[in-house]
Amino acid sequence: MTDGQSASDNYKGVWGNRIGFGERPALLVIDFMQGYTTEGAPLYAPGVVSAVAETVELLDAARRSGIPVVHTNIRYHPGHFADGGVWVRKAPVMKDMVEGNPLAAFCPEVTPRAEEVVISKQYASAFFGTSLAPMLHAMGVDTVVLTGCSTSGCIRASAVDALQHGFRTIVVRECVGDRHDGPHEANLFDIDSKYGDVVSKREVIDRFAEKAD
């Protein structure tokens, strides 16, 4: 802030334009794994618990409307974690994300269906080192709707990369979460200002209904 301005006032007229929905949205459900919702687990994030609960209705709406749904999780090779590179050195807590660890399992409320694509990733962005962008482009998708966790990590990184891959980016406010309100709100503000639109769940459900097959 400068000269007593609020952040909103300081950004007004410079950042914060709206990008809106395109013609073909897809719902991206990022890393809703039980490590984020299990009390006592190192990754536990109270904001993710509420985000999972809010996403149930949105996921049902996408499925009813024929909106493509893609899920992501994080998976490392157990033992040496070489595929985690420097990130698992910076954040060794991520070593819980191996096949067979209950903390790496999807939250049961938002478990992928058999026909829904699951992309495993090793870094924050759902796009980095994965086939997500070419797959969505091949499907004709022009808008990605982001839900998941965490707001300050994988959601932010995926929002930036979605923009850079040419997608309109929508983040559903109620359906993303973090371990602390400060980083959560700061990153929602920054995403909404520079990289996409942060919107309500109700607006997205209404948009999905308009796109129903």
N, C-alpha and C positions, 0 to 999 in steps of 0.2 A: 504494500500500500504506500501511496505517496500523498503528502499534504492532507492526511486524515481521510482520504478516500477509502471506501469499501473496495474489496476485490471486484465486485460486480460493476461498480462505477468505473474503476480503473480499466476494466476490460471492455466496457461498452463502446460499440462502434469500431472496435479493432478485432476482437475475438467474439465468438458466440453466435455466428450465423447458423441457420438451420439447414441441414442437408435433406431431411425427410426420407420417406420410403420410396423405393423404386417400384418396379413391376413384379419382381420375383424374389421374395425374401426366403431365407433359411434361418432356422433356429439353431444356435450353437450353444450347447450346454457344456461348460468348461469345468472339468476337474471336481465334480461333486462327489468326492470320495470320503469315506467314513473317518479318515484321519482328521478332517476339519470339523466333524460334528460329534466326536467322541470326547466327552469330558475327561480330562486328565492326559489326553494324548498331546504330544508336543506341538502339533499343528492346530490344536483345537481353536476355533474361531467362533465366538458366539454369533457374530453377524451372519455366518454361513448357515447356521441352524435355521434362522428365520428365512434366509434366501432360498434354501431347499424347500421349505414349506410353501413359500409363495410361488415357487416355480412349478409345483404340481399342477395348478390350474392352467398356467400358461402352456405347459407341455401338452396337457389334454386338449387345449384349444388348437394348438398347432397340428396335432394328430388328426383331429376332427376335420380340419380345414385342408388337409393334404399338404401342409407346409413341410418341406424337407427338414429333418432333424438330424443333427450330427453331435455326437458326444466326444469328449476328450478325456483321457486320463494320463497319468504320468507313470512310466515304467522304466526301470533300470535293470541292467544285468546284475544279478546278485553276486556278491563276493568282491569284484574289483571296481564296479561302478564306473568303468572307463567311459561309458556312453553318457555319463553325467558331466564329464569334463570338469571345468573350473567351478561350475555352479554347485556341485555337491561338496566341493571343498569350502566354498563360501557359506553354504547352507547345508551342513551334513544332516540336518533333520530330514531332508528329502530322501535319505536312504531308506526310509520306511516304504517308499513307493516301489516295491518289488512284488512280483506275482506270488500269491499265497499269503501275503500279510493282510490280515483283516482290515487294517487301516487303509489299504490301497483299494479296497472293494468299493464299488459304487454305493451311494446311499440308496436304500431300498425304495424310497418313495419316487425316485427318478431314474430307476434302472433302465438302461436302453432296451428297446424291443429288438427281437431277432433281426428284423428288416432294417434297423437303423445303424448307420455307420458309426463305428468307434475308432477314433484315431489316437494312437498312443504317441506321446511326445516326451522329450527329455528336457526341454527348456520352457521358459515362461510362455512364449507366444504359441498359440495353436497353429500358427502358420510356419514357424521356423523349423526347417528340416523335415517338413511333412508334405503330404500330397493334397492338403486341404484346399489351397487356392486353385490349382488346376482342376480339381474335382468340382468345386463350386462353379467355376467358369464354364466347364463342360456342361453343367446342368442348367446354365442360363441364369444363375443366381446373380442379382445385382445388389442385394441388401443382406447384410448379416446382422442378426439380432442376438446380442450376447447376454447370456446368463452364466452364473457360476461364481468361481472364486480363484484367487482373492482379488478384490477390487484394485488394490495397489500393486499387484503382481501380474498374474496371468491375464486378468481382464484388461488392465491397462496395456500390457504388451500386445495382446491380441487385437485391441482396438486400433493401436497405432499401425500394426501390420495390415489389418483389414483395409484401412485407408490407403496404405501404400500399395496394396494389391488391387486397388480400384473399386472397392466395395463401399457402398453407403453403409455406415456403421451406426447401429442403434444399440444402446445399453439400457436394459430394463432396471430401473432404480430399485424396485423391491426385490429383484431376483439376483442381485449380486451382493456379496458380503465379504467382510474382513474381520480380523481379530480385534480391531480398535476403530472407534468412530472417526478419529482424527485422520488417519490415512485414507479411510473409506471416503469421507466427504471431500477431502482435498483432491483425490483422484477423480471422483465423479465430476467435480467442478472443472478440472483440467481437461478431461475427456470431452465434456460438453462444450468447452470453449474452443477446442482445437481439432478434435479428431472425429467426433460423431455427435449424435443427439442422445442425451439421457432423458428417457421418457417413462411414463407410468405404465404399469402392467395393463391397466384397463385400455389404454390407447393401443397397445400392441395387440391385445385380444380382439379389439374391434377391427383393426387392420387385417388380422388373420381371417376374420369372418368375411371380410370383403373379398379376400383372395380364394375363398373356398372353391374346391374343384366342383 
